[in-house]
Amino acid sequence: MELKHLRMNQTLNQFNRLSPPVANAKRPLSQQNLLFWVAAEATPPTPTALAEAMGLTKAAITKMLNPLIEDGLLTKTVDPADNRSFTLSVTETGKQAVRDLAGNYFQPMRTLHDGLGAEKFAQLLNLLDEANAVLIQENERRANPV
């Protein structure tokens, strides 16, 4: 059973190495992910909403967010009802960056879709969602023992 788990871990590690989006971009992948996520939101999200949606801590979001704001790719809009809260929007410069990165960023998923076919690709996404839910639940259980 342990050898099977080692093979599974090796397979996951190899999958991650073979499918990094825009590995040669000047901006770290975590910042690219955040930029694309904000760009995809229908309404400007808060850092807290992004942290929940992306499965990250608010501190991690803040760390990724600041360079994107400093480089003029994202902008903060303070909530007039609560000066501590703000939402994020993609600037015109940020929209251009998304357009420039999109081809390479989504290439690994297009390759998987084309190679597996639509049905197997959908199955893969569903299984990955289920696997992540199991791992998240276990991490929460360990962090908050009864």
C-alpha positions in Angstrom: 0.0 0.0 0.0 2.8 2.4 0.8 4.5 1.9 -2.6 1.1 2.7 -4.3 1.0 5.9 -2.3 4.6 6.8 -3.3 3.7 6.2 -6.9 0.6 8.4 -6.5 2.7 11.2 -5.0 5.2 10.9 -7.7 2.5 11.1 -10.3 1.0 14.2 -8.7 4.5 15.8 -8.5 5.2 15.0 -12.2 1.8 16.4 -13.2 2.6 19.6 -11.4 6.0 19.9 -13.0 4.6 19.2 -16.5 1.7 21.7 -16.3 2.9 25.0 -14.8 1.2 27.9 -16.5 3.6 30.6 -17.8 6.6 29.2 -15.9 8.9 31.7 -17.7 6.8 34.8 -17.0 8.4 37.6 -15.1 5.6 37.6 -12.5 5.3 34.7 -10.0 2.6 32.1 -10.7 0.8 33.0 -7.4 0.4 36.6 -8.6 -0.7 35.5 -12.1 -3.4 33.3 -10.5 -4.6 36.2 -8.3 -4.7 38.5 -11.3 -6.7 36.0 -13.4 -9.0 35.3 -10.5 -9.9 39.0 -10.0 -10.3 39.5 -13.7 -12.8 36.6 -13.9 -15.0 37.8 -11.0 -18.3 39.4 -12.1 -18.1 41.9 -9.2 -15.0 43.3 -7.6 -14.0 40.9 -4.8 -12.6 41.6 -1.3 -9.3 40.0 -0.2 -11.3 37.9 2.2 -13.6 36.6 -0.5 -10.6 35.8 -2.7 -8.9 34.0 0.2 -12.0 31.8 0.7 -12.5 31.2 -3.0 -8.9 30.3 -3.7 -8.4 28.3 -0.6 -5.7 30.6 0.8 -5.1 32.7 3.8 -5.9 36.4 3.8 -2.2 37.0 4.6 -1.2 35.1 1.4 -3.6 37.1 -0.7 -2.2 40.4 0.8 1.3 39.3 0.0 0.4 38.5 -3.6 -1.8 41.6 -4.0 0.6 44.3 -3.1 3.0 43.9 -6.0 0.0 43.8 -8.4 -1.3 47.1 -7.0 2.2 48.7 -7.0 2.6 47.7 -10.7 -0.8 49.2 -11.6 -2.4 45.9 -12.5 -5.0 46.0 -9.8 -6.7 48.9 -7.9 -8.3 49.1 -4.5 -11.6 50.7 -3.9 -12.3 51.5 -0.2 -15.8 50.7 1.1 -17.3 54.1 2.1 -19.3 52.3 4.9 -16.2 50.7 6.3 -12.8 52.3 5.7 -11.1 49.0 6.6 -12.7 47.1 3.8 -11.9 47.3 0.1 -12.6 45.6 -3.2 -10.2 44.9 -6.0 -10.5 45.6 -9.7 -8.4 45.0 -12.7 -7.0 48.2 -14.3 -6.6 48.6 -18.1 -3.0 47.7 -17.7 -4.0 44.6 -15.8 -6.5 43.7 -18.5 -3.8 43.9 -21.1 -1.5 41.7 -18.9 -4.3 39.1 -18.7 -4.7 39.2 -22.5 -0.9 38.9 -22.9 -0.6 36.0 -20.5 -3.8 34.1 -21.3 -2.5 32.0 -24.2 0.4 30.5 -22.2 -1.5 30.5 -18.9 -4.3 28.3 -20.2 -2.2 26.1 -22.5 -1.7 23.2 -20.1 -5.5 22.9 -19.6 -6.1 23.1 -23.4 -3.5 20.3 -23.8 -5.2 18.2 -21.2 -8.7 18.8 -22.7 -7.5 18.0 -26.2 -5.6 14.9 -25.1 -8.2 13.4 -22.8 -11.3 14.5 -24.6 -14.1 16.6 -23.1 -15.7 13.7 -21.1 -12.5 12.5 -19.4 -11.3 16.1 -18.9 -14.6 16.9 -17.0 -14.1 13.7 -15.0 -10.6 14.8 -14.1 -11.8 18.2 -12.9 -14.6 16.6 -10.8 -12.2 14.2 -9.2 -9.7 16.9 -8.5 -12.5 19.0 -6.9 -13.5 16.0 -4.8 -9.9 15.3 -3.8 -9.3 18.9 -2.7 -12.5 18.9 -0.7 -11.4 15.8 1.2 -7.9 17.3 1.8 -9.4 20.6 2.9 -11.8 18.9 5.3 -8.9 16.8 6.8 -6.7 19.9 7.2 -9.6 21.7 9.0 -10.1 18.7 11.2 -6.4 18.7 12.2 -6.4 22.5 12.8 -9.5 22.4 14.9 -9.5 19.1 16.9 -12.6 18.5 19.0 
